[in-house]
Amino acid sequence: MHLYALAIDENTDYTDTAQVAISVRGVDGRFNFFEELLAFSSLIEQTTGIDILQTLKVDMDKNWKFLRR
């Protein structure tokens, strides 16, 4: 069994572009812990909750193999 926790941080860089960092912390069945930066993405148009959620979905789909190690 694997358990995961996600952390999402949204910031604006010096060029006024919104950036979303997604990190994951997990533990496996043998209590081995890990923490990694899963993705770092730019939000071009808007920074609503729906936009952040869609970015999370895309990044999770891209990195699903990493989570199933």
Secondary structure, DSSP 8 states (H G I E B T S, - for coil): --EEEEEEEEEE-TTS-EEEEEEEEEE-TT--EEEEEEEEEEE-S---HHHHHHHHHHHHHHTHHHHT-
